[in-house]
Amino acid sequence: MMSGDRVRFTLSDIDKNHAANARAAQKAFGLTCSEAYNAVRTEQTIICRPSQFARFLIWRSEEVDGNRFKQLNAELLPALHLDVVLDVTRNQ
């Protein structure tokens, strides 16, 4: 059974690794190149499944030295949480 949990985080560019963040977001969340770069540029808040977030972190860590997890301000949300943000949980 799939969990209804979600992760909410801010795709901030504080570490100046915008290209690496955008590439990882594109692959992990099924975003177009333009959508991913815009999400990083505008410091978009994203809601995703925990498995999508794990893939994002793995791909991001391949390119970013000193992978600063804390800067993402990530939190695990209960299944019934609703928010007006970029929800990528339906993307592959």
C-alpha positions in Angstrom: 0.0 0.0 0.0 1.4 3.4 -1.0 1.7 6.0 1.7 -0.2 9.3 1.4 2.6 11.2 3.1 4.1 14.1 1.2 7.3 16.2 1.6 7.2 20.0 1.3 10.4 21.9 0.7 11.7 25.1 -0.9 13.8 24.7 -4.0 16.1 27.6 -3.0 19.2 28.6 -4.8 21.1 29.8 -1.7 24.0 27.5 -2.5 24.3 28.9 -6.0 24.1 25.4 -7.5 21.0 26.3 -9.6 22.0 24.1 -12.6 22.5 21.1 -10.4 19.3 21.7 -8.5 17.3 22.3 -11.7 18.7 19.1 -13.3 17.9 17.0 -10.2 14.4 18.5 -10.0 13.8 17.9 -13.7 14.7 14.2 -13.4 13.0 13.6 -10.0 9.7 15.4 -10.6 9.1 15.0 -14.3 9.4 18.7 -14.9 10.5 20.2 -18.2 13.8 22.0 -18.3 12.1 25.3 -18.3 9.8 24.4 -15.4 12.8 23.1 -13.3 15.0 26.2 -13.9 12.0 28.5 -13.2 11.3 26.6 -9.9 14.9 27.1 -8.8 15.0 30.8 -10.0 11.8 31.7 -8.1 12.6 29.6 -5.1 9.4 27.6 -5.5 7.9 25.5 -2.7 7.3 22.0 -3.9 5.2 19.1 -2.6 6.2 15.6 -3.7 6.1 12.0 -2.6 8.9 10.9 -0.2 10.3 8.6 -3.0 10.5 11.6 -5.4 12.3 13.6 -2.8 14.8 10.8 -2.2 15.5 10.6 -5.9 15.9 14.4 -6.0 18.4 14.3 -3.1 20.4 11.4 -4.7 20.7 13.1 -8.1 21.5 16.5 -6.4 24.2 15.0 -4.3 26.0 13.6 -7.4 26.6 17.2 -8.5 26.7 19.4 -5.4 29.7 19.5 -3.0 28.6 19.9 0.6 25.0 18.9 -0.2 23.2 21.3 2.3 20.1 19.4 3.1 19.0 21.7 5.8 18.6 24.7 3.4 15.7 22.9 1.7 13.5 23.4 4.8 12.0 20.0 4.2 9.1 18.6 6.3 7.0 15.5 6.1 3.3 16.2 5.7 0.4 14.0 6.7 -1.6 12.5 3.9 -4.5 14.9 4.0 -2.5 18.2 3.9 -3.5 20.6 1.2 -1.4 23.5 0.0 -1.2 25.9 -3.0 2.2 25.1 -4.3 3.9 23.2 -7.2 2.5 19.7 -6.5 4.5 17.2 -8.6 3.2 14.0 -7.0 1.2 13.1 -10.2 4.3 13.3 -12.4 6.5 10.3 -13.0 
